Amino acid sequence: LLAIVDTFVKSGYEVTIYPTQAKADAVRKVAEAADEYDLVVCSGGDGTLDEVVTGMMQCDGIVPIGYIPAGSTNDFANSLKIPLKPVAAVKSILKNEPTLIDVGKFNDRYFSYIASFGIFTASSYSASQAVKNVFGHLTYVFEAVKDLSNITKYHIKATVDDKEFEDDYIFGAISNSTAVGGVVKLKDGVVDLSDGEFEVTFVRNPANLAEFNKIVTAITSSKLEGCDMIDFVRGSKVTIESDTPISWSLDGEFADGGTHTEIENLHLACKLRK
């Protein structure tokens, strides 16, 4: 921490440190006080960044955000190629000009890079932090494997802009990232965090082991497009209707989506220094 503060001070910043005290504390603090600062920097996992982005969206002005990744998977940081070493991340923040990026809106909540449901998802908020710290993204693999004998499927009608989909799905992701939980990955060059569009992925319920292996092969090889077990499309607005309520993960944190969910890409809504 001292090295981080020292690096900012030597670059001319007067640093105020605020340790968050509870869930959503960063949302409150940023919403109340961000306008008093030239730069808001957070250190933590993707969930911490999610809270800061949410607070900034509630603030009157948009102050640039700096991110020092300190989580177990750091999907968002990896997508942006933010250094994982704290001092290196600070130097990158100081060197680069603010970049406008898209923000997701999930019903009346916000998220920075991913809204997902189904297999690989529940474990992102149910696994203990101690286990995540040791195993990183493998946590999600372990938790998913435990559930394979009883995979939950959802019958969904989805509209992505003007495209419609309907099927039984075991996983869905509306993302602005090259990785989801360190498991589902998209190739570099596929994702642009400032293009006004999400990458939308729906994985169909496999009828047999051969179909499941086809899904695993597509995911592990980052070849989602072209797999007949996966619907992959881009769009700025997603509406999802389901027969049963869906539990979602927003940047790794639980969210209740009910049976009707509306997700919108807020184009260039946030400033990030990376």
Backbone hydrogen bonds, N-H to C=O, Kabsch-Sander energy under -0.5 kcal/mol:
donor,donor_aa,acceptor,acceptor_aa,energy
5,V,1,L,-2.6
6,D,2,L,-2.7
7,T,3,A,-1.9
8,F,4,I,-1.8
9,V,5,V,-2.7
10,K,6,D,-2.4
11,S,7,T,-0.6
11,S,8,F,-0.9
12,G,9,V,-2.0
13,Y,8,F,-2.1
15,V,13,Y,-0.7
20,T,18,Y,-0.5
25,D,22,A,-2.0
28,R,24,A,-1.8
29,K,25,D,-2.6
30,V,26,A,-2.5
31,A,27,V,-2.3
32,E,28,R,-2.0
33,A,29,K,-2.4
34,A,30,V,-2.3
36,E,33,A,-2.1
37,Y,34,A,-2.2
40,V,64,P,-2.4
41,V,39,L,-0.5
42,C,66,G,-2.4
44,G,68,I,-1.4
49,L,45,G,-1.8
50,D,46,D,-2.2
51,E,47,G,-1.8
52,V,48,T,-2.0
53,V,49,L,-2.8
54,T,50,D,-2.5
55,G,51,E,-2.6
56,M,52,V,-2.4
57,M,53,V,-2.1
58,Q,54,T,-0.9
58,Q,55,G,-0.6
59,C,56,M,-1.0
63,V,61,G,-0.8
65,I,271,K,-2.1
66,G,40,V,-2.7
67,Y,273,R,-0.7
68,I,42,C,-3.0
70,A,44,G,-2.9
71,G,44,G,-0.6
78,N,74,N,-2.4
79,S,75,D,-2.2
80,L,76,F,-1.7
81,K,77,A,-0.6
81,K,78,N,-0.6
82,I,77,A,-2.7
89,A,85,K,-2.4
90,V,86,P,-2.2
91,K,87,V,-2.4
92,S,88,A,-1.9
93,I,89,A,-2.2
94,L,90,V,-2.5
95,K,91,K,-1.7
96,N,92,S,-2.0
99,T,272,L,-2.9
101,I,270,C,-2.9
102,D,193,L,-3.0
103,V,266,L,-1.9
104,G,111,F,-2.6
105,K,264,E,-2.6
106,F,104,G,-0.5
106,F,109,R,-2.8
107,N,105,K,-0.6
107,N,262,E,-3.2
109,R,106,F,-3.0
111,F,104,G,-2.4
115,A,174,I,-2.0
116,S,249,S,-2.2
117,F,172,G,-2.2
118,G,247,S,-0.6
119,I,170,I,-2.5
121,T,118,G,-2.1
122,A,118,G,-1.0
124,S,121,T,-1.7
125,Y,121,T,-0.5
125,Y,122,A,-1.3
126,S,122,A,-1.6
127,A,123,S,-2.0
132,K,128,S,-2.2
133,N,129,Q,-2.5
134,V,130,A,-1.2
135,F,131,V,-2.8
136,G,132,K,-2.8
138,L,135,F,-1.7
139,T,136,G,-1.8
140,Y,137,H,-0.9
141,V,137,H,-1.0
142,F,138,L,-2.8
143,E,139,T,-2.7
144,A,140,Y,-2.2
145,V,141,V,-2.6
146,K,142,F,-1.7
147,D,143,E,-0.7
147,D,144,A,-1.1
148,L,144,A,-0.6
148,L,145,V,-1.1
150,N,147,D,-1.9
151,I,148,L,-0.8
154,Y,169,Y,-2.6
156,I,154,Y,-0.7
156,I,167,D,-2.7
157,K,241,E,-3.0
158,A,156,I,-0.5
158,A,165,F,-3.1
159,T,239,T,-2.6
160,V,163,K,-2.9
161,D,159,T,-0.6
161,D,237,K,-2.4
163,K,160,V,-2.4
165,F,158,A,-2.8
167,D,156,I,-1.6
169,Y,154,Y,-2.8
169,Y,167,D,-0.6
170,I,203,V,-2.6
171,F,203,V,-1.1
172,G,117,F,-2.1
173,A,201,T,-2.5
174,I,115,A,-3.0
175,S,173,A,-0.6
175,S,199,E,-2.6
176,N,113,Y,-3.0
180,V,184,V,-2.3
183,V,180,V,-1.9
184,V,180,V,-1.6
185,K,183,V,-0.6
185,K,219,I,-0.7
186,L,178,T,-3.3
190,V,187,K,-2.0
191,V,187,K,-0.5
195,D,192,D,-1.3
198,F,235,G,-3.5
199,E,175,S,-2.8
200,V,198,F,-0.6
200,V,233,V,-3.4
201,T,173,A,-2.8
201,T,199,E,-0.5
202,F,231,D,-2.6
203,V,171,F,-3.0
204,R,202,F,-0.5
204,R,229,M,-2.9
205,N,168,D,-2.5
212,F,208,N,-1.9
213,N,209,L,-2.7
214,K,210,A,-1.6
215,I,211,E,-1.8
216,V,212,F,-2.5
217,T,213,N,-2.6
218,A,214,K,-2.0
219,I,215,I,-2.5
220,T,216,V,-2.9
221,S,217,T,-1.6
222,S,219,I,-1.1
223,K,218,A,-2.5
227,C,224,L,-1.4
228,D,226,G,-0.5
230,I,227,C,-1.7
231,D,202,F,-2.9
232,F,230,I,-0.6
233,V,200,V,-2.3
235,G,198,F,-1.5
238,V,263,I,-3.1
239,T,159,T,-2.5
240,I,261,T,-2.7
241,E,157,K,-2.8
242,S,259,T,-2.2
243,D,155,H,-1.6
246,I,258,G,-2.1
248,W,246,I,-0.5
248,W,255,A,-3.4
249,S,116,S,-2.6
250,L,253,E,-3.5
251,D,114,I,-2.3
251,D,249,S,-0.7
253,E,250,L,-1.8
255,A,248,W,-2.2
257,G,246,I,-2.2
257,G,255,A,-0.7
258,G,246,I,-0.6
260,H,257,G,-0.6
261,T,240,I,-2.4
263,I,238,V,-3.2
264,E,105,K,-2.5
265,N,236,S,-2.7
266,L,103,V,-3.4
266,L,264,E,-0.7
267,H,265,N,-1.0
269,A,101,I,-0.7
269,A,266,L,-1.1
270,C,101,I,-1.9
272,L,99,T,-2.8
273,R,65,I,-3.3
274,K,272,L,-0.6
